[in-house]
Amino acid sequence: MAKFSQTFLQGLLQPTYQQGLFTAAQQAAQLPGQLRQQQAAQEEMQRLRGMGAVERADFMAARAQTPQQLMAAEAAKGKAVEASALESLRGLEAARQAAPTDAEKEHIEGIMARVAVQAGVDPSTVTGRTQRESDDQVRRELNENRLRDEERAAQEKAIAQAYYAVPENVRAKFEENVIQSGFGNVIDELKEDKARDNLFNLQLQNAKTKAAEDAAMKKAPLPTTTLEDRINQSNIDPELKDQFLSELADIKQPDFEAGETWNPGERKLAENALSSLNQAVRLEVSREVSRKSQIRTDIRRLEKELTEGPNFREIQEYEAEAKDNLDTSWFSDPSEEEITAEATRLAAKAKRDRVESLLEQRYDELGETVKKPATEVEEETQEIGGYKVKEIK
């Protein structure tokens, strides 16, 4: 013990030993402050982890001590804002696609355009999506309707062309199949002309047979009267009908009562002319049936369109007029729902007037009258384009 005390006292007398004791004492005094700093740093790190990207950038900007640190914090904030806006755009686009009406989709589009600016995205790439989708849908429907109409017209034309060549023993079955396929109107118009065609061909064949039996082939008249009746009874264009009748009148026969007879060569030419003219009549009757069938197809399409309300674009075109109609400057401006409802009513009326006018034109082409209800009935309300409006049918 005495030896340790002596050694300790000698160490105290040495300067280097004294300096070491001083340094140790100084470090011991600083230890609590360092521990507090470490604890504060850990707490700050936990706060940073709980912050969003934008909030973290703002925090770093507030703590910046140099221009470089401030610029770095601002740059981080700009990237964080863009990333957040892009994420918002993706969410808004999902909401726009899920919206049940075009009006709601348009409203979301407006929000997306403003967010796009924050995301650094050209807003023109966002706006107009709903309208383009609506236009694409209209184009698809129009193309589908056109293809269906073209397909039906081609089928009707094929039926009309084949009808005359169907053998008599299977003609009834052919007509039954055509009617069951929904093309009964074609058969109805061709039946009468087919009967006249058969009568002409029968009389022509009888004339040929009789002429063949008559060695001289001089006194057998051709069935010009039957062909004349067929032309008069056909449904072809009046001017074309007059032309056919004129061509028929040019086919001269001998005056048998005056004792004239056929020259064999002249008779053959007359027979060929009559056959060609009869085939021309048959072709024009078939064409007229196809034309009327196409008109009836248009009528069915227009009548279907008459039952449908206006689309989004048609309603938009009447928003300005609707706003003028609803001007209530003495009280308050009309609401967006009121404007849309009035625009829907105006668009529905305009569409109805347009379609009814087209229907009248089509019926005029058929020589028929548009079938309208006996009286006009005002319905209390009708839902058009997602809005309830009053309408006169």
Secondary structure, DSSP 8 states (H G I E B T S, - for coil): -HHHHHHHHHHHHSHHHHHHHHHHHHHHHHHHHHHHHHHHHHHHHHHHHHS-HHHHHHHHHHH--SHHHHHHHHHHHHHHHHHHHHHHHHHHHHHHHH-SSHHHHHHHHHHHHHHHHHHT--GGGTTTHHHHHHHHHHHHHHHHHHHHHHHHHHHHHHHHHHHTTS-HHHHHHHHHHHHHTT-HHHHHHHHHHHHHHHHHHHHHHHHHHHHHHSTT--S----HHHHHHHHHHS-S-HHHHHHHHHHHHHS----GGGT----HHHHHHHHHHHHHHHHHHHHHHHHHHHHHHHHHHHHHHHHHHHTS---HHHHHHTHHHHHHHT--TTT----HHHHHHHHHHHHHHHHHHHHHHHHHHHHHHHT------SS--EEEEEEETTEEEEEE-
